[in-house]
Amino acid sequence: MADWRPILNRRNDGFPRIMGILNITPDSFYADSRVDSIDDALARAKQMIEDGADWLDIGGESTRPEAEEVGIDEEKNRVLPVIEAVRNAHPGVGISIDTRHASIAKAALDLGADMVNDVSSLSDPDMANVIIEKKCPVCIMHMQGLPENMQNNPSYADVVIEVRQRLETTAGKLLDLGLNAEMIITDPGIGFGKLLEHNLSLLSAGRKIVPKQNMPLMWGVSRKRMFADLLGRTDTKDRLPGSLGIASMAPSKGVDIIRVHDVREHADLYEAMRAIN
């Protein structure tokens, strides 16, 4: 396992850590992010690390809107060999396992993953026990509904307050079990059961959704559907400029980790901003 402690929080200069996305899936919403072999995954991982990724987020189940759930065995077959190969090839990079299932999280951590990225916020009743047993960081994300139905007319009285309350409840379970607050990464879940106005409110709120200020904040906005609504970019290939625009706001909003498809472009963005600052 890598030493994840220095890369859980934003850099000393205030810029977020970059998490590169490795989708071991045939159906993730951005086709260019999909990999279908260990060799392909290793090549992508190497390039992302060279481009500036502190983390690699490896997942075997698409959670895009209307996605169908993948069987446990199929998800394991997709991600576990890749995690083992990437860890062996790159012992110093942070590896996050993107899964909703405790058994997959445990197996991935046993093979060298450092962190669990759970978009369902501990919906598997065994997930919290795995986190405590392994003493590892976990990202808890807000999602209204499930991937197959989450975009069916989502509604909130006050999206910022409601997202914070849900994250506070989930984080509280982990705190009660003894996990340190700084190991609980919070994610507002942009695009997960939200309309454009909800997404914009949550991004504008920044750290206001974080239950305790020493908990890290992660944003995952890269190439998402919100840019179709905001900019009219229906093709995911046309959404990089919008993604970079949001990413440019992340330092001022106190974001610690930004999860992206395009590592080099985001690293270049922050290097240019750093030079001006």
SULKA-V16984 format. One record per residue. N is the residue number from 1. RES is the residue in one small letter. SS is DSSP state (H for helix, E for strand, L for the rest). PHI is phi in radians with two decimals (* if undefined). NEAR is the number of other ideal C-beta (glycine too) atoms within 8 Angstrom. Layout:
N,RES,SS,PHI,NEAR
N,RES,SS,PHI,NEAR
This chain:
1,m,L,*,7
2,a,L,-1.36,10
3,d,L,-1.49,6
4,w,L,-1.38,12
5,r,H,-1.02,5
6,p,H,-1.23,6
7,i,H,-1.96,10
8,l,L,-1.39,13
9,n,L,-1.89,8
10,r,L,-0.99,12
11,r,L,-1.12,7
12,n,L,-1.08,3
13,d,L,-1.53,6
14,g,L,1.61,6
15,f,L,-1.61,10
16,p,L,-1.21,14
17,r,E,-1.27,13
18,i,E,-1.86,15
19,m,E,-1.93,16
20,g,E,-1.53,16
21,i,E,-1.67,11
22,l,E,-2.08,16
23,n,E,-1.69,11
24,i,L,-1.62,13
25,t,L,-2.48,12
26,p,L,-1.64,4
27,d,L,-2.40,7
28,s,L,-1.06,10
29,f,L,-1.13,8
30,y,L,-1.82,11
31,a,H,-1.02,6
32,d,H,-1.23,7
33,s,H,-1.61,10
34,r,E,-1.45,12
35,v,L,-2.20,11
36,d,L,-2.24,6
37,s,L,-2.73,6
38,i,H,-1.12,8
39,d,H,-1.07,6
40,d,H,-1.11,9
41,a,H,-1.09,15
42,l,H,-1.13,11
43,a,H,-1.15,8
44,r,H,-1.13,11
45,a,H,-1.06,15
46,k,H,-1.01,10
47,q,H,-1.14,9
48,m,H,-1.09,13
49,i,H,-1.13,12
50,e,H,-1.09,6
51,d,H,-1.38,10
52,g,L,2.18,11
53,a,L,-1.29,12
54,d,L,-1.52,10
55,w,E,-2.24,15
56,l,E,-2.13,16
57,d,E,-1.85,12
58,i,E,-1.92,17
59,g,E,-2.38,15
60,g,L,-2.08,15
61,e,L,-2.43,12
62,s,L,-1.22,11
63,t,L,-2.05,9
64,r,L,-1.11,9
65,p,L,-0.94,8
66,e,L,1.29,7
67,a,L,-1.22,11
68,e,L,-1.62,5
69,e,L,-1.17,7
70,v,L,-1.71,10
71,g,L,-1.12,6
72,i,H,-1.01,8
73,d,H,-1.10,6
74,e,H,-1.14,9
75,e,H,-1.10,14
76,k,H,-1.07,12
77,n,H,-1.09,9
78,r,H,-1.32,11
79,v,H,-1.67,16
80,l,H,-1.13,12
81,p,H,-1.10,8
82,v,H,-1.21,14
83,i,H,-1.06,15
84,e,H,-1.08,10
85,a,H,-1.18,11
86,v,H,-1.17,16
87,r,H,-1.08,13
88,n,H,-1.12,8
89,a,H,-1.40,8
90,h,L,-2.38,11
91,p,L,-1.14,6
92,g,L,-1.70,5
93,v,L,-1.49,13
94,g,E,-1.31,12
95,i,E,-2.05,16
96,s,E,-1.94,15
97,i,E,-1.70,16
98,d,E,-1.64,10
99,t,L,-2.70,15
100,r,L,-1.76,10
101,h,L,-1.99,10
102,a,H,-1.09,11
103,s,H,-1.13,9
104,i,H,-1.28,15
105,a,H,-1.01,16
106,k,H,-1.09,11
107,a,H,-1.11,10
108,a,H,-1.16,16
109,l,H,-1.13,14
110,d,H,-1.12,6
111,l,L,-1.61,10
112,g,L,2.05,11
113,a,L,-1.14,16
114,d,L,-1.87,12
115,m,E,-2.62,15
116,v,E,-1.94,17
117,n,E,-1.92,13
118,d,E,-1.93,16
119,v,L,-1.19,12
120,s,L,-1.69,9
121,s,L,0.91,12
122,l,L,1.20,12
123,s,L,-1.14,7
124,d,L,-1.33,10
125,p,L,-1.07,6
126,d,L,-1.59,8
127,m,H,-1.10,16
128,a,H,-1.04,11
129,n,H,-1.14,8
130,v,H,-1.11,13
131,i,H,-1.06,14
132,i,H,-1.18,11
133,e,H,-1.05,7
134,k,H,-1.51,8
135,k,L,0.92,6
136,c,L,-2.04,12
137,p,E,-1.18,11
138,v,E,-2.47,15
139,c,E,-1.73,13
140,i,E,-1.83,15
141,m,E,-2.01,15
142,h,L,-1.48,14
143,m,L,-2.48,13
144,q,L,-1.64,10
145,g,L,1.52,8
146,l,L,-2.12,6
147,p,L,-0.89,13
148,e,L,-1.25,8
149,n,L,-2.38,7
150,m,L,-1.16,13
151,q,L,-1.72,7
152,n,L,-1.48,6
153,n,L,0.95,3
154,p,L,-1.12,12
155,s,L,-2.52,3
156,y,L,-2.54,8
157,a,L,-1.33,4
158,d,L,-2.56,6
159,v,H,-1.10,10
160,v,H,-1.16,11
161,i,H,-1.13,8
162,e,H,-1.19,10
163,v,H,-1.15,13
164,r,H,-1.05,12
165,q,H,-1.11,8
166,r,H,-1.13,10
167,l,H,-1.13,15
168,e,H,-1.12,9
169,t,H,-1.13,8
170,t,H,-1.15,11
171,a,H,-1.07,15
172,g,H,-1.05,9
173,k,H,-1.08,10
174,l,H,-1.25,15
175,l,H,-1.09,10
176,d,H,-1.12,6
177,l,L,-1.50,8
178,g,L,1.86,5
179,l,L,-1.32,12
180,n,L,-1.21,5
181,a,H,-1.04,10
182,e,H,-1.23,9
183,m,H,-1.71,10
184,i,E,-1.88,15
185,i,E,-1.56,16
186,t,E,-1.85,16
187,d,E,-2.38,13
188,p,L,-1.20,12
189,g,L,1.28,14
190,i,L,-1.07,13
191,g,L,1.50,10
192,f,L,-1.79,13
193,g,L,1.31,10
194,k,L,-2.46,13
195,l,L,-1.56,7
196,l,H,-0.97,9
197,e,H,-1.11,6
198,h,H,-1.17,11
199,n,H,-1.04,12
200,l,H,-1.16,10
201,s,H,-1.11,10
202,l,H,-1.22,15
203,l,H,-1.17,14
204,s,H,-1.10,6
205,a,H,-1.20,10
206,g,H,0.98,11
207,r,H,-1.36,9
208,k,H,-1.13,7
209,i,H,-1.55,14
210,v,L,-1.46,11
211,p,L,-1.08,9
212,k,L,-2.26,7
213,q,L,-1.16,5
214,n,L,-1.57,5
215,m,L,-1.49,13
216,p,L,-1.14,12
217,l,E,-2.07,16
218,m,E,-2.08,14
219,w,E,-1.99,16
220,g,E,-2.23,10
221,v,L,-2.09,12
222,s,L,-0.92,11
223,r,L,1.02,10
224,k,L,-1.35,12
225,r,L,-1.09,8
226,m,H,-1.00,12
227,f,H,-1.35,13
228,a,H,-1.23,10
229,d,H,-1.27,8
230,l,H,-1.40,9
231,l,H,-2.09,8
232,g,L,1.35,5
233,r,L,-1.60,9
234,t,L,-1.32,5
235,d,L,-1.55,6
236,t,H,-1.03,9
237,k,H,-1.19,6
238,d,H,-1.72,9
239,r,L,-1.80,14
240,l,H,-1.14,10
241,p,H,-1.01,7
242,g,H,-1.10,11
243,s,H,-1.08,16
244,l,H,-1.19,11
245,g,H,-1.06,8
246,i,H,-1.14,11
247,a,H,-1.05,15
248,s,H,-1.15,9
249,m,H,-1.51,9
250,a,H,-1.04,12
251,p,H,-1.04,13
252,s,H,-1.27,6
253,k,H,-1.71,10
254,g,L,1.30,9
255,v,L,-1.34,13
256,d,L,-1.63,12
257,i,E,-2.35,17
258,i,E,-2.12,15
259,r,E,-1.68,10
260,v,E,-2.42,13
261,h,L,-1.48,11
262,d,L,-1.95,9
263,v,H,-1.18,14
264,r,H,-1.04,8
265,e,H,-1.15,9
266,h,H,-1.25,14
267,a,H,-1.11,11
268,d,H,-1.13,8
269,l,H,-0.97,11
270,y,H,-1.21,13
271,e,H,-1.17,8
272,a,H,-1.16,8
273,m,H,-1.13,11
274,r,H,-1.10,9
275,a,H,-1.11,6
276,i,H,-1.25,5
277,n,L,-1.11,5
